[in-house]
Amino acid sequence: MTTPIDLMILTLVVISGVGALAVKDLLGAAIVFSAYSFLMCLAWAIMGAVDVAFTEAAVGAGVSTVFCVAAVFHTTRRTKD
């Protein structure tokens, strides 16, 4: 059964996914990608997969964001196109 909170999180996941692809600033894209991972963590927790939600929070929203931000600071921040 789909609840309104499921639909709201799904909509925000799709918006943040498209936003991460559309942003030209790489640091902004890393931050939007972190928001995407956090929303996926919420989706997994609502579905009852708490272990997957915890892993997504630790790896997706935590470690991946730190690595992406560190990579952006070692390269150029804006794309050339």
N, CA, C and O atoms as a GROMACS GRO file, in nm:
protein
  324
    1MET      N    1   0.084  -0.118   0.000
    1MET     CA    2   0.000   0.000   0.000
    1MET      C    3   0.089   0.124   0.000
    1MET      O    4   0.183   0.133   0.078
    2THR      N    5   0.058   0.215  -0.085
    2THR     CA    6   0.135   0.338  -0.097
    2THR      C    7   0.072   0.446  -0.011
    2THR      O    8  -0.046   0.477  -0.024
    3THR      N    9   0.152   0.503   0.076
    3THR     CA   10   0.104   0.610   0.163
    3THR      C   11   0.149   0.744   0.106
    3THR      O   12   0.238   0.748   0.021
    4PRO      N   13   0.089   0.853   0.151
    4PRO     CA   14   0.130   0.985   0.101
    4PRO      C   15   0.277   1.018   0.131
    4PRO      O   16   0.341   1.088   0.053
    5ILE      N   17   0.330   0.969   0.242
    5ILE     CA   18   0.470   0.996   0.273
    5ILE      C   19   0.562   0.924   0.175
    5ILE      O   20   0.669   0.975   0.140
    6ASP      N   21   0.522   0.805   0.131
    6ASP     CA   22   0.599   0.733   0.030
    6ASP      C   23   0.604   0.811  -0.101
    6ASP      O   24   0.709   0.824  -0.162
    7LEU      N   25   0.490   0.862  -0.142
    7LEU     CA   26   0.484   0.939  -0.266
    7LEU      C   27   0.563   1.069  -0.256
    7LEU      O   28   0.627   1.111  -0.352
    8MET      N   29   0.560   1.132  -0.139
    8MET     CA   30   0.635   1.256  -0.120
    8MET      C   31   0.785   1.228  -0.127
    8MET      O   32   0.858   1.303  -0.192
    9ILE      N   33   0.830   1.123  -0.061
    9ILE     CA   34   0.973   1.090  -0.063
    9ILE      C   35   1.015   1.047  -0.204
    9ILE      O   36   1.124   1.084  -0.249
   10LEU      N   37   0.932   0.971  -0.273
   10LEU     CA   38   0.964   0.931  -0.410
   10LEU      C   39   0.976   1.053  -0.501
   10LEU      O   40   1.066   1.060  -0.584
   11THR      N   41   0.886   1.148  -0.485
   11THR     CA   42   0.893   1.271  -0.565
   11THR      C   43   1.021   1.348  -0.536
   11THR      O   44   1.087   1.397  -0.628
   12LEU      N   45   1.057   1.359  -0.409
   12LEU     CA   46   1.179   1.430  -0.373
   12LEU      C   47   1.304   1.356  -0.420
   12LEU      O   48   1.404   1.419  -0.456
   13VAL      N   49   1.300   1.223  -0.421
   13VAL     CA   50   1.412   1.144  -0.472
   13VAL      C   51   1.432   1.170  -0.621
   13VAL      O   52   1.545   1.190  -0.666
   14VAL      N   53   1.323   1.172  -0.696
   14VAL     CA   54   1.333   1.197  -0.840
   14VAL      C   55   1.382   1.340  -0.866
   14VAL      O   56   1.466   1.361  -0.953
   15ILE      N   57   1.330   1.437  -0.792
   15ILE     CA   58   1.374   1.576  -0.809
   15ILE      C   59   1.521   1.592  -0.775
   15ILE      O   60   1.594   1.659  -0.848
   16SER      N   61   1.566   1.532  -0.667
   16SER     CA   62   1.707   1.546  -0.630
   16SER      C   63   1.797   1.470  -0.727
   16SER      O   64   1.910   1.514  -0.752
   17GLY      N   65   1.751   1.359  -0.782
   17GLY     CA   66   1.830   1.287  -0.881
   17GLY      C   67   1.848   1.367  -1.009
   17GLY      O   68   1.958   1.375  -1.062
   18VAL      N   69   1.740   1.425  -1.057
   18VAL     CA   70   1.748   1.509  -1.176
   18VAL      C   71   1.829   1.636  -1.146
   18VAL      O   72   1.905   1.684  -1.230
   19GLY      N   73   1.812   1.689  -1.026
   19GLY     CA   74   1.888   1.809  -0.988
   19GLY      C   75   2.037   1.784  -0.980
   19GLY      O   76   2.116   1.871  -1.017
   20ALA      N   77   2.076   1.667  -0.932
   20ALA     CA   78   2.218   1.635  -0.924
   20ALA      C   79   2.279   1.624  -1.063
   20ALA      O   80   2.396   1.656  -1.082
   21LEU      N   81   2.202   1.580  -1.160
   21LEU     CA   82   2.251   1.572  -1.298
   21LEU      C   83   2.252   1.708  -1.366
   21LEU      O   84   2.335   1.733  -1.453
   22ALA      N   85   2.160   1.797  -1.328
   22ALA     CA   86   2.144   1.924  -1.398
   22ALA      C   87   2.235   2.035  -1.345
   22ALA      O   88   2.262   2.131  -1.417
   23VAL      N   89   2.283   2.023  -1.223
   23VAL     CA   90   2.364   2.129  -1.163
   23VAL      C   91   2.500   2.136  -1.232
   23VAL      O   92   2.566   2.033  -1.250
   24LYS      N   93   2.542   2.256  -1.269
   24LYS     CA   94   2.671   2.274  -1.336
   24LYS      C   95   2.786   2.287  -1.235
   24LYS      O   96   2.901   2.258  -1.268
   25ASP      N   97   2.756   2.329  -1.114
   25ASP     CA   98   2.857   2.343  -1.010
   25ASP      C   99   2.879   2.205  -0.945
   25ASP      O  100   2.785   2.145  -0.894
   26LEU      N  101   3.002   2.157  -0.948
   26LEU     CA  102   3.029   2.021  -0.899
   26LEU      C  103   3.010   2.008  -0.749
   26LEU      O  104   2.968   1.903  -0.702
   27LEU      N  105   3.040   2.113  -0.673
   27LEU     CA  106   3.017   2.108  -0.529
   27LEU      C  107   2.867   2.103  -0.499
   27LEU      O  108   2.823   2.031  -0.409
   28GLY      N  109   2.789   2.179  -0.574
   28GLY     CA  110   2.644   2.174  -0.560
   28GLY      C  111   2.589   2.038  -0.595
   28GLY      O  112   2.497   1.988  -0.530
   29ALA      N  113   2.645   1.976  -0.699
   29ALA     CA  114   2.601   1.842  -0.738
   29ALA      C  115   2.632   1.741  -0.629
   29ALA      O  116   2.553   1.650  -0.604
   30ALA      N  117   2.748   1.755  -0.563
   30ALA     CA  118   2.783   1.665  -0.454
   30ALA      C  119   2.687   1.680  -0.336
   30ALA      O  120   2.651   1.582  -0.271
   31ILE      N  121   2.645   1.802  -0.309
   31ILE     CA  122   2.552   1.827  -0.199
   31ILE      C  123   2.413   1.773  -0.233
   31ILE      O  124   2.346   1.716  -0.147
   32VAL      N  125   2.370   1.792  -0.358
   32VAL     CA  126   2.239   1.738  -0.398
   32VAL      C  127   2.243   1.586  -0.398
   32VAL      O  128   2.145   1.521  -0.362
   33PHE      N  129   2.356   1.528  -0.438
   33PHE     CA  130   2.372   1.382  -0.432
   33PHE      C  131   2.364   1.332  -0.287
   33PHE      O  132   2.311   1.224  -0.262
   34SER      N  133   2.417   1.410  -0.194
   34SER     CA  134   2.406   1.374  -0.052
   34SER      C  135   2.259   1.377  -0.007
   34SER      O  136   2.215   1.290   0.068
   35ALA      N  137   2.185   1.477  -0.053
   35ALA     CA  138   2.042   1.483  -0.020
   35ALA      C  139   1.968   1.364  -0.079
   35ALA      O  140   1.878   1.309  -0.016
   36TYR      N  141   2.006   1.324  -0.201
   36TYR     CA  142   1.947   1.206  -0.265
   36TYR      C  143   1.973   1.082  -0.179
   36TYR      O  144   1.882   1.002  -0.157
   37SER      N  145   2.095   1.066  -0.130
   37SER     CA  146   2.128   0.950  -0.047
   37SER      C  147   2.050   0.952   0.084
   37SER      O  148   2.006   0.848   0.132
   38PHE      N  149   2.034   1.072   0.141
   38PHE     CA  150   1.957   1.082   0.265
   38PHE      C  151   1.810   1.046   0.241
   38PHE      O  152   1.749   0.978   0.323
   39LEU      N  153   1.754   1.091   0.130
   39LEU     CA  154   1.615   1.058   0.099
   39LEU      C  155   1.598   0.909   0.073
   39LEU      O  156   1.497   0.850   0.112
   40MET      N  157   1.696   0.847   0.009
   40MET     CA  158   1.690   0.702  -0.011
   40MET      C  159   1.699   0.630   0.124
   40MET      O  160   1.636   0.526   0.143
   41CYS      N  161   1.777   0.685   0.215
   41CYS     CA  162   1.786   0.628   0.350
   41CYS      C  163   1.648   0.632   0.417
   41CYS      O  164   1.606   0.535   0.480
   42LEU      N  165   1.579   0.744   0.403
   42LEU     CA  166   1.444   0.753   0.458
   42LEU      C  167   1.348   0.653   0.392
   42LEU      O  168   1.265   0.591   0.458
   43ALA      N  169   1.362   0.638   0.261
   43ALA     CA  170   1.275   0.544   0.190
   43ALA      C  171   1.298   0.402   0.237
   43ALA      O  172   1.203   0.327   0.258
   44TRP      N  173   1.424   0.364   0.253
   44TRP     CA  174   1.454   0.228   0.302
   44TRP      C  175   1.400   0.209   0.444
   44TRP      O  176   1.348   0.102   0.476
   45ALA      N  177   1.413   0.311   0.528
   45ALA     CA  178   1.365   0.298   0.666
   45ALA      C  179   1.213   0.285   0.670
   45ALA      O  180   1.160   0.208   0.750
   46ILE      N  181   1.144   0.358   0.585
   46ILE     CA  182   0.997   0.349   0.582
   46ILE      C  183   0.953   0.211   0.533
   46ILE      O  184   0.852   0.159   0.579
   47MET      N  185   1.029   0.153   0.440
   47MET     CA  186   0.994   0.020   0.389
   47MET      C  187   1.028  -0.091   0.488
   47MET      O  188   0.990  -0.206   0.467
   48GLY      N  189   1.098  -0.057   0.596
   48GLY     CA  190   1.127  -0.156   0.698
   48GLY      C  191   1.264  -0.219   0.688
   48GLY      O  192   1.298  -0.307   0.767
   49ALA      N  193   1.344  -0.177   0.592
   49ALA     CA  194   1.479  -0.231   0.576
   49ALA      C  195   1.577  -0.140   0.650
   49ALA      O  196   1.649  -0.062   0.589
   50VAL      N  197   1.577  -0.152   0.782
   50VAL     CA  198   1.656  -0.062   0.865
   50VAL      C  199   1.805  -0.085   0.844
   50VAL      O  200   1.883   0.010   0.850
   51ASP      N  201   1.846  -0.209   0.820
   51ASP     CA  202   1.988  -0.235   0.797
   51ASP      C  203   2.037  -0.171   0.668
   51ASP      O  204   2.148  -0.118   0.663
   52VAL      N  205   1.956  -0.175   0.564
   52VAL     CA  206   1.992  -0.111   0.438
   52VAL      C  207   1.991   0.041   0.455
   52VAL      O  208   2.076   0.110   0.398
   53ALA      N  209   1.896   0.094   0.531
   53ALA     CA  210   1.889   0.238   0.557
   53ALA      C  211   2.013   0.285   0.632
   53ALA      O  212   2.068   0.390   0.601
   54PHE      N  213   2.057   0.207   0.730
   54PHE     CA  214   2.176   0.245   0.806
   54PHE      C  215   2.300   0.242   0.717
   54PHE      O  216   2.385   0.331   0.727
   55THR      N  217   2.311   0.143   0.631
   55THR     CA  218   2.424   0.136   0.539
   55THR      C  219   2.421   0.250   0.440
   55THR      O  220   2.525   0.309   0.410
   56GLU      N  221   2.303   0.284   0.388
   56GLU     CA  222   2.290   0.396   0.295
   56GLU      C  223   2.327   0.527   0.364
   56GLU      O  224   2.390   0.613   0.302
   57ALA      N  225   2.289   0.543   0.489
   57ALA     CA  226   2.324   0.665   0.561
   57ALA      C  227   2.473   0.675   0.584
   57ALA      O  228   2.532   0.783   0.569
   58ALA      N  229   2.536   0.564   0.619
   58ALA     CA  230   2.679   0.567   0.649
   58ALA      C  231   2.762   0.582   0.522
   58ALA      O  232   2.853   0.664   0.517
   59VAL      N  233   2.731   0.503   0.421
   59VAL     CA  234   2.812   0.502   0.299
   59VAL      C  235   2.766   0.609   0.201
   59VAL      O  236   2.847   0.687   0.151
   60GLY      N  237   2.636   0.613   0.172
   60GLY     CA  238   2.586   0.704   0.070
   60GLY      C  239   2.593   0.849   0.111
   60GLY      O  240   2.651   0.931   0.041
   61ALA      N  241   2.533   0.882   0.224
   61ALA     CA  242   2.528   1.022   0.266
   61ALA      C  243   2.653   1.065   0.340
   61ALA      O  244   2.680   1.185   0.349
   62GLY      N  245   2.728   0.972   0.393
   62GLY     CA  246   2.846   1.009   0.471
   62GLY      C  247   2.975   1.003   0.393
   62GLY      O  248   3.030   1.107   0.356
   63VAL      N  249   3.023   0.885   0.368
   63VAL     CA  250   3.155   0.865   0.308
   63VAL      C  251   3.159   0.915   0.164
   63VAL      O  252   3.255   0.982   0.125
   64SER      N  253   3.058   0.884   0.085
   64SER     CA  254   3.059   0.926  -0.056
   64SER      C  255   3.059   1.077  -0.069
   64SER      O  256   3.127   1.131  -0.156
   65THR      N  257   2.984   1.146   0.016
   65THR     CA  258   2.982   1.291   0.011
   65THR      C  259   3.117   1.350   0.046
   65THR      O  260   3.162   1.445  -0.018
   66VAL      N  261   3.182   1.295   0.147
   66VAL     CA  262   3.314   1.344   0.184
   66VAL      C  263   3.413   1.323   0.071
   66VAL      O  264   3.493   1.412   0.041
   67PHE      N  265   3.409   1.206   0.007
   67PHE     CA  266   3.500   1.180  -0.105
   67PHE      C  267   3.471   1.270  -0.224
   67PHE      O  268   3.563   1.319  -0.289
   68CYS      N  269   3.343   1.294  -0.253
   68CYS     CA  270   3.307   1.381  -0.366
   68CYS      C  271   3.351   1.525  -0.340
   68CYS      O  272   3.404   1.591  -0.429
   69VAL      N  273   3.329   1.574  -0.220
   69VAL     CA  274   3.369   1.711  -0.187
   69VAL      C  275   3.522   1.724  -0.190
   69VAL      O  276   3.574   1.824  -0.238
   70ALA      N  277   3.592   1.624  -0.139
   70ALA     CA  278   3.739   1.627  -0.145
   70ALA      C  279   3.789   1.624  -0.289
   70ALA      O  280   3.886   1.693  -0.321
   71ALA      N  281   3.724   1.548  -0.374
   71ALA     CA  282   3.764   1.544  -0.516
   71ALA      C  283   3.736   1.677  -0.584
   71ALA      O  284   3.814   1.720  -0.669
   72VAL      N  285   3.626   1.742  -0.549
   72VAL     CA  286   3.594   1.872  -0.608
   72VAL      C  287   3.699   1.975  -0.567
   72VAL      O  288   3.738   2.059  -0.649
   73PHE      N  289   3.744   1.972  -0.445
   73PHE     CA  290   3.844   2.069  -0.400
   73PHE      C  291   3.981   2.045  -0.461
   73PHE      O  292   4.066   2.134  -0.459
   74HIS      N  293   4.004   1.925  -0.515
   74HIS     CA  294   4.133   1.896  -0.580
   74HIS      C  295   4.125   1.917  -0.731
   74HIS      O  296   4.226   1.904  -0.800
   75THR      N  297   4.008   1.949  -0.784
   75THR     CA  298   3.989   1.974  -0.926
   75THR      C  299   3.922   2.110  -0.943
   75THR      O  300   3.913   2.188  -0.848
   76THR      N  301   3.875   2.138  -1.063
   76THR     CA  302   3.801   2.262  -1.084
   76THR      C  303   3.658   2.244  -1.037
   76THR      O  304   3.603   2.134  -1.043
   77ARG      N  305   3.599   2.354  -0.991
   77ARG     CA  306   3.466   2.345  -0.934
   77ARG      C  307   3.356   2.349  -1.040
   77ARG      O  308   3.250   2.289  -1.021
   78ARG      N  309   3.378   2.418  -1.148
   78ARG     CA  310   3.278   2.433  -1.252
   78ARG      C  311   3.313   2.349  -1.374
   78ARG      O  312   3.430   2.323  -1.401
   79THR      N  313   3.211   2.308  -1.446
   79THR     CA  314   3.235   2.233  -1.570
   79THR      C  315   3.265   2.331  -1.682
   79THR      O  316   3.230   2.449  -1.674
   80LYS      N  317   3.330   2.284  -1.786
   80LYS     CA  318   3.372   2.372  -1.894
   80LYS      C  319   3.263   2.394  -2.000
   80LYS      O  320   3.270   2.491  -2.075
   81ASP      N  321   3.163   2.306  -2.007
   81ASP     CA  322   3.062   2.319  -2.112
   81ASP      C  323   2.960   2.425  -2.086
   81ASP      O  324   2.869   2.445  -2.167
   0.00000   0.00000   0.00000
